[in-house]
């Protein structure tokens, strides 16, 4: 058997397609939850300065987080080819983070302002 075939799913014979379907399907991530935390952070500490990679100056959270969410909406609506990111899951997580901060009545402390 050649090395190319030996390292592929063809070596499993009749079960090859089943194995391929099991291991090459979509996965579920936690990026929506991370966006919820991002929005909550932006709401609670809007004046916190963040250092963003490739931007050489600190940017306040109240400016960069809405821009990032707008970018996610743009990418979700655009449906660009080859893009396998669930952009609306990110926006859903951000919306849930916003709702939870409002529902829990969390207020910004005077720390880090």
C-alpha positions in Angstrom: 0.0 0.0 0.0 1.4 3.4 -0.9 2.0 6.0 1.9 -0.6 8.3 0.4 -3.3 5.7 0.7 -2.0 4.4 4.0 -2.6 7.8 5.6 -6.0 8.3 4.2 -9.4 7.1 5.1 -9.4 4.6 2.1 -7.6 2.1 4.2 -10.8 1.4 6.2 -12.6 0.0 3.2 -16.4 -0.1 3.4 -16.4 2.1 6.6 -14.4 4.8 5.0 -17.3 7.1 4.2 -18.8 6.6 7.7 -15.5 7.5 9.3 -15.1 10.5 7.0 -18.5 11.8 7.9 -17.9 11.4 11.6 -14.6 13.2 11.7 -15.1 15.8 9.0 -18.3 17.5 10.2 -18.9 20.9 11.7 -17.7 21.6 15.2 -19.3 23.7 17.9 -17.1 26.4 19.5 -17.4 28.8 22.3 -16.9 32.0 20.3 -20.4 33.2 21.0 -19.8 33.0 24.7 -16.5 34.9 24.2 -18.4 37.7 22.4 -20.9 37.8 25.3 -17.9 38.4 27.7 -16.5 41.0 25.3 -19.8 43.0 25.3 -20.1 42.7 29.1 -16.6 43.9 29.5 -17.2 46.8 27.2 -20.4 47.8 29.1 -18.8 47.6 32.5 -15.4 49.1 31.6 -16.0 51.3 28.6 -12.9 53.5 29.1 -10.5 50.7 29.6 -7.7 51.0 27.1 -6.9 47.9 25.1 -3.9 47.1 23.0 -5.1 45.5 19.8 -2.7 43.5 17.7 -1.4 45.5 14.7 -2.8 48.8 16.1 0.2 50.5 17.7 -1.8 52.7 20.1 -4.2 51.9 22.9 -7.9 52.0 22.0 -10.7 52.4 24.4 -13.1 49.5 24.7 -16.2 51.7 23.9 -14.7 52.3 20.4 -13.1 49.0 19.4 -15.9 46.6 20.6 -18.7 48.2 18.5 -16.4 48.3 15.5 -15.6 44.6 15.9 -19.4 43.8 16.2 -20.1 45.8 13.1 -17.4 43.9 11.3 -19.0 40.6 12.3 -22.4 41.8 11.0 -20.8 42.8 7.8 -19.1 39.5 7.4 -22.3 37.6 8.2 -24.4 39.5 5.8 -21.8 39.4 3.1 -21.6 35.6 3.0 -18.2 35.5 1.4 -17.1 32.3 -0.2 -14.7 30.1 1.8 -15.7 31.7 5.0 -16.6 29.0 7.6 -17.1 31.2 10.5 -20.6 31.5 12.2 -20.7 35.3 12.3 -24.3 35.4 13.5 -23.4 33.1 16.4 -20.9 35.7 17.5 -23.6 38.4 17.2 -26.0 36.2 19.1 -23.5 35.8 21.9 -22.9 39.5 22.0 -26.7 40.1 22.2 -27.0 37.6 25.0 -24.1 39.3 26.9 -25.8 42.7 26.5 -29.2 41.3 27.7 -27.6 39.6 30.7 -25.7 42.7 31.9 -29.0 44.7 31.6 -31.1 42.0 33.3 -28.7 41.5 36.2 -28.5 45.2 36.7 -24.7 45.2 36.7 -23.2 48.7 37.0 -19.7 49.8 36.2 -17.4 50.4 39.2 -15.2 53.4 39.4 -12.2 51.2 39.1 -10.2 51.3 35.9 -11.8 54.4 34.6 
